[in-house]
Amino acid sequence: MRDWTIVAFLLCYFFCVDLHAENSDVTWKYERAVDYDYPENKVSAPQGISFIFKDDELKISSACTGRVTQKDYAFSDVFQPLSKEGVTGKQLDVFLMKNFKLGLSKVKRVYKVTSPGRCSKPLTEFFVFDDKILAVDAMVFYVYGKANADARAEAESYAGYKLSQLPMNFDHYYAVCEKKILDAHQRPRTTDKCGPKYYPYVADPKKNDPIMSLVGNHDFAKFGAEYANGFSPAFAQKTRATFMLFPPMSNVLLIRVDDFDLVRSEERDVMSGAYITVVNGKVIGQIQGCNMNERYECILDQKVVAKVLPSGKIQSIIPF
């Protein structure tokens, strides 16, 4: 009996430690995606570029945390659209090996996000490998890899901010938030009363914060913004810049900045809100006059007029 106790202890020592390590917090970062039917076409990066997965919880952002269940993997259940086209599990493995060096022939479990669902897309159903996660959304496959130390550090640098949600529509934002942002003296202030859709912050020069410093010292007029001369740089002009952060796209951070500050006796023009893109702590692009969707595309009159490139630069599609 004593021998079996020792054996049980040793088994638990080795296997339980491994299990704990496997379920520790791991940050996964988007790498690439391929459409099964049109592999030559470029697939847009998902809204959730990185996420944390632990046990039965998947966290894409402060505004999007999903519950995860797992079940036995059956090809016909997960890949119904492919099955209807006559594609077999072996054919799918050939495709996956060619594009991602991954295969499902030995996989036994599939993970499914049960809630909240929509904000977690394309992470609705996925497979976990040693150092990769393979997600499937309809006919498109997305691969995520374990984030390196630099990527984790970058993600943590935004940990103090709640991320606002895309798509972003200014009219809706203004209607929902203006009265909650302005204090009794009609000055903007940081508030979480617009959540979970919007989390506006006001840049404070007294805080040693890299995001606030970037927003407060940015010269919007120099980047072509209209009516910005009396507003920016906010710290130099002693104005209050109200801003929101959105879920990053790869290494590109998107920030919306608005001028809600008090203007007395028409002493200056009010700057129209602008989006800035930030890469490695530097402003790369700026755009005004449109709303932004979850694919980092600027929308005006229901048309895509510009889009943010992976470099952070903003490419105009239709003059506006």
C-alpha positions as CSV (number, residue, x, y, z in Angstrom):
1,M,0.0,0.0,0.0
2,R,2.8,2.3,0.9
3,D,4.5,1.7,-2.5
4,W,1.3,2.7,-4.4
5,T,1.1,5.9,-2.4
6,I,4.6,6.8,-3.5
7,V,3.8,6.0,-7.1
8,A,0.6,8.1,-6.9
9,F,2.6,11.0,-5.4
10,L,5.2,10.8,-8.2
11,L,2.6,10.6,-10.9
12,C,0.8,13.6,-9.5
13,Y,4.1,15.5,-9.1
14,F,5.0,15.2,-12.8
15,F,1.5,15.3,-14.4
16,C,-0.2,17.8,-12.2
17,V,2.7,20.3,-12.5
18,D,2.4,20.0,-16.3
19,L,-1.4,20.6,-16.1
20,H,-1.0,23.7,-14.0
21,A,1.6,25.1,-16.5
22,E,-0.7,24.3,-19.4
23,N,-3.6,26.2,-17.8
24,S,-1.5,29.3,-16.8
25,D,-2.2,32.6,-18.4
26,V,-0.9,32.6,-22.0
27,T,-1.1,35.6,-24.4
28,W,-1.8,34.6,-28.0
29,K,-1.3,36.9,-30.9
30,Y,-2.8,36.9,-34.4
31,E,-0.4,35.7,-37.1
32,R,-2.2,35.1,-40.4
33,A,-5.5,33.9,-42.0
34,V,-6.4,32.0,-45.1
35,D,-9.7,31.5,-46.9
36,Y,-10.2,27.9,-47.9
37,D,-12.1,28.7,-51.1
38,Y,-9.9,31.7,-52.0
39,P,-6.5,31.1,-50.5
40,E,-4.9,33.7,-52.8
41,N,-7.1,36.5,-51.4
42,K,-5.9,38.6,-48.5
43,V,-8.0,38.2,-45.3
44,S,-8.4,41.3,-43.1
45,A,-7.0,41.0,-39.6
46,P,-9.6,40.3,-36.9
47,Q,-10.6,42.9,-34.3
48,G,-9.1,40.9,-31.5
49,I,-5.4,40.8,-32.5
50,S,-4.3,39.3,-29.2
51,F,-6.1,37.5,-26.3
52,I,-5.5,35.7,-23.1
53,F,-6.8,32.1,-22.7
54,K,-6.9,30.3,-19.4
55,D,-9.0,27.3,-18.3
56,D,-12.5,28.2,-19.4
57,E,-12.1,31.9,-20.0
58,L,-10.9,33.8,-23.1
59,K,-10.2,37.6,-22.7
60,I,-9.8,39.7,-25.9
61,S,-10.2,43.0,-24.2
62,S,-11.6,44.6,-21.0
63,A,-15.0,44.8,-22.9
64,C,-14.9,41.3,-24.3
65,T,-14.4,38.2,-22.1
66,G,-15.9,34.9,-23.2
67,R,-16.7,31.6,-21.5
68,V,-15.1,28.6,-23.2
69,T,-16.3,25.0,-23.3
70,Q,-14.8,22.0,-25.0
71,K,-16.2,18.9,-26.7
72,D,-15.2,15.9,-28.7
73,Y,-14.0,16.9,-32.2
74,A,-16.0,15.6,-35.1
75,F,-15.2,16.9,-38.6
76,S,-18.7,17.0,-39.9
77,D,-19.9,19.0,-36.8
78,V,-17.3,21.7,-36.9
79,F,-16.9,22.0,-40.7
80,Q,-20.4,21.7,-42.0
81,P,-19.9,24.1,-44.9
82,L,-16.9,22.1,-46.1
83,S,-18.7,18.8,-45.6
84,K,-21.6,20.1,-47.8
85,E,-19.0,20.9,-50.5
86,G,-17.7,17.3,-50.4
87,V,-14.4,18.2,-48.6
88,T,-13.1,15.4,-46.4
89,G,-11.0,15.6,-43.3
90,K,-7.9,14.4,-45.2
91,Q,-8.4,17.1,-47.8
92,L,-8.7,19.7,-45.1
93,D,-5.5,18.4,-43.5
94,V,-3.6,18.9,-46.8
95,F,-4.8,22.5,-46.9
96,L,-3.8,23.1,-43.2
97,M,-0.4,21.5,-43.6
98,K,0.3,23.5,-46.7
99,N,-0.7,26.9,-45.2
100,F,0.0,26.5,-41.5
101,K,2.0,23.3,-40.9
102,L,-0.9,22.1,-38.7
103,G,-3.2,19.0,-39.0
104,L,-6.3,17.8,-37.2
105,S,-6.0,14.1,-37.8
106,K,-4.8,13.5,-34.2
107,V,-6.9,16.2,-32.5
108,K,-9.6,15.0,-30.1
109,R,-11.1,18.2,-28.7
110,V,-12.5,21.4,-30.1
111,Y,-13.0,24.6,-28.0
112,K,-16.1,26.7,-28.4
113,V,-16.8,30.2,-27.1
114,T,-20.3,30.2,-25.7
115,S,-20.5,33.9,-24.7
116,P,-20.5,36.7,-25.5
117,G,-20.0,35.3,-29.0
118,R,-20.1,38.3,-31.4
119,C,-17.2,40.3,-30.0
120,S,-15.0,37.2,-29.8
121,K,-15.1,36.5,-33.6
122,P,-13.4,34.8,-35.3
123,L,-12.7,32.9,-32.0
124,T,-16.0,31.0,-32.0
125,E,-14.5,27.6,-32.4
126,F,-10.8,26.8,-32.2
127,F,-8.2,24.1,-31.7
128,V,-5.2,24.3,-29.3
129,F,-1.8,23.0,-30.2
130,D,1.5,23.4,-28.3
131,D,2.4,26.8,-29.6
132,K,-0.5,27.6,-32.0
133,I,-4.2,28.2,-31.9
134,L,-6.2,27.5,-35.0
135,A,-9.6,29.2,-35.2
136,V,-12.3,28.6,-37.8
137,D,-15.0,31.1,-38.9
138,A,-17.1,29.7,-41.8
139,M,-14.5,29.0,-44.5
140,V,-11.7,31.1,-43.1
141,F,-8.9,29.8,-40.9
142,Y,-7.0,32.0,-38.4
143,V,-3.8,31.1,-36.7
144,Y,-2.5,32.6,-33.4
145,G,0.9,32.0,-31.9
146,K,2.1,32.4,-28.3
147,A,3.1,36.0,-27.9
148,N,6.8,36.7,-27.1
149,A,7.9,38.8,-24.2
150,D,7.9,42.0,-26.2
151,A,4.4,41.5,-27.4
152,R,3.2,40.7,-23.9
153,A,4.9,43.8,-22.5
154,E,3.2,45.9,-25.3
155,A,-0.2,44.5,-24.4
156,E,0.4,45.2,-20.7
157,S,1.3,48.8,-21.4
158,Y,-2.4,49.3,-22.3
159,A,-3.6,47.4,-19.2
160,G,-4.4,50.6,-17.4
161,Y,-6.9,51.6,-20.0
162,K,-10.3,50.1,-20.8
163,L,-10.6,49.7,-24.5
164,S,-13.6,51.2,-26.3
165,Q,-15.4,49.1,-28.9
166,L,-15.5,49.3,-32.7
167,P,-17.3,50.1,-34.8
168,M,-17.2,53.7,-33.6
169,N,-20.0,56.1,-34.7
170,F,-19.4,59.7,-33.6
171,D,-23.1,60.7,-33.6
172,H,-23.9,57.8,-31.3
173,Y,-20.8,58.5,-29.1
174,Y,-21.8,62.2,-28.8
175,A,-25.4,61.4,-27.9
176,V,-24.5,58.8,-25.3
177,C,-21.4,60.4,-23.8
178,E,-21.3,64.2,-24.1
179,K,-23.3,64.9,-20.9
180,K,-21.4,62.2,-19.0
181,I,-18.0,63.5,-20.1
182,L,-18.7,67.2,-19.2
183,D,-18.6,68.2,-15.5
184,A,-20.6,71.0,-13.8
185,H,-18.2,73.6,-15.3
186,Q,-18.6,72.1,-18.8
187,R,-15.1,70.7,-18.8
188,P,-14.4,67.2,-20.0
189,R,-13.3,64.6,-17.6
190,T,-12.3,60.9,-17.6
191,T,-15.4,58.7,-17.1
192,D,-16.5,55.1,-17.3
193,K,-20.2,56.0,-17.4
194,C,-20.3,55.5,-21.1
195,G,-19.2,51.9,-20.9
196,P,-19.1,49.2,-22.0
197,K,-19.1,50.8,-25.5
198,Y,-17.0,53.9,-24.8
199,Y,-14.3,54.7,-22.3
200,P,-13.2,58.3,-22.7
201,Y,-10.1,59.6,-21.0
202,V,-8.8,63.2,-20.7
203,A,-5.1,63.7,-21.2
204,D,-3.4,65.1,-18.0
205,P,0.1,66.7,-18.3
206,K,0.7,66.0,-14.6
207,K,0.5,62.2,-15.1
208,N,3.6,60.3,-16.1
209,D,1.7,58.3,-18.7
210,P,3.1,57.6,-22.3
211,I,-0.3,57.5,-23.9
212,M,-1.5,60.8,-22.3
213,S,1.9,62.4,-23.2
214,L,1.5,61.3,-26.8
215,V,-2.1,62.6,-27.1
216,G,-1.3,65.8,-25.3
217,N,1.8,66.7,-27.3
218,H,0.5,65.7,-30.7
219,D,0.1,68.6,-33.2
220,F,-3.1,67.8,-35.0
221,A,-2.8,70.9,-37.2
222,K,0.6,69.8,-38.4
223,F,-1.0,66.5,-39.6
224,G,-3.7,68.5,-41.5
225,A,-6.6,68.6,-39.0
226,E,-9.1,71.4,-39.5
227,Y,-9.7,74.0,-36.8
228,A,-6.9,72.5,-34.7
229,N,-4.6,75.5,-34.3
230,G,-6.2,76.7,-31.0
231,F,-6.6,73.2,-29.6
232,S,-3.3,71.4,-30.2
233,P,-0.9,70.5,-29.0
234,A,-3.2,70.3,-26.0
235,F,-0.6,70.5,-23.3
236,A,1.0,73.6,-24.9
237,Q,-2.4,75.2,-25.5
238,K,-3.7,74.2,-22.0
239,T,-6.7,72.6,-23.6
240,R,-8.2,69.2,-22.6
241,A,-8.0,66.4,-25.1
242,T,-10.6,63.7,-24.7
243,F,-9.4,60.3,-26.2
244,M,-10.3,56.7,-26.5
245,L,-8.2,53.6,-27.2
246,F,-9.5,50.8,-29.4
247,P,-8.3,47.1,-29.6
248,P,-4.9,47.2,-31.4
249,M,-4.6,45.8,-34.9
250,S,-1.3,43.8,-34.8
251,N,1.2,46.4,-33.7
252,V,-1.0,49.4,-34.7
253,L,-2.8,51.2,-31.9
254,L,-5.9,53.3,-32.9
255,I,-6.8,56.4,-30.8
256,R,-9.8,58.7,-31.2
257,V,-9.3,62.3,-30.0
258,D,-12.1,64.8,-29.5
259,D,-12.3,68.4,-28.5
260,F,-15.0,68.7,-25.8
261,D,-13.2,71.5,-24.0
262,L,-15.0,74.7,-23.0
263,V,-14.8,77.6,-25.6
264,R,-15.7,81.0,-24.3
265,S,-16.8,83.9,-26.6
266,E,-15.6,82.1,-29.7
267,E,-12.0,82.5,-28.6
268,R,-11.1,79.6,-30.9
269,D,-12.6,77.1,-33.3
270,V,-13.5,73.6,-32.1
271,M,-11.5,70.9,-33.6
272,S,-13.4,68.1,-35.3
273,G,-12.6,64.7,-33.8
274,A,-9.7,62.8,-35.4
275,Y,-8.2,59.3,-35.3
276,I,-4.5,58.8,-35.0
277,T,-2.6,55.6,-35.5
278,V,0.4,54.8,-33.3
279,V,3.2,52.3,-33.9
280,N,6.1,51.9,-31.4
281,G,5.1,55.0,-29.5
282,K,5.0,57.3,-32.6
283,V,2.0,58.8,-34.5
284,I,2.1,57.4,-38.0
285,G,-1.2,58.5,-39.5
286,Q,-4.2,60.8,-38.8
287,I,-7.7,61.1,-40.4
288,Q,-10.9,63.0,-39.7
289,G,-14.5,63.1,-41.0
290,C,-15.5,59.5,-40.9
291,N,-16.5,56.7,-38.6
292,M,-14.3,53.6,-38.0
293,N,-15.3,50.0,-38.2
294,E,-13.8,46.9,-36.6
295,R,-11.6,46.3,-39.7
296,Y,-9.9,49.7,-39.2
297,E,-11.8,51.1,-42.2
298,C,-13.1,54.7,-42.3
299,I,-16.7,54.9,-43.3
300,L,-18.6,57.9,-44.7
301,D,-22.1,57.6,-46.1
302,Q,-21.9,53.8,-45.8
303,K,-18.8,53.8,-48.1
304,V,-15.2,52.8,-47.2
305,V,-13.3,56.0,-47.9
306,A,-10.0,55.0,-46.2
307,K,-8.3,52.2,-44.3
308,V,-5.5,51.7,-41.9
309,L,-2.6,49.7,-43.3
310,P,-0.5,47.2,-41.2
311,S,2.2,49.8,-41.2
312,G,-0.1,52.3,-39.4
313,K,-0.3,54.6,-42.5
314,I,-3.8,55.5,-43.7
315,Q,-4.6,54.9,-47.3
316,S,-7.4,56.9,-49.0
317,I,-9.7,54.9,-51.2
318,I,-12.3,57.5,-52.2
319,P,-11.6,61.3,-52.0
320,F,-13.7,62.9,-49.3
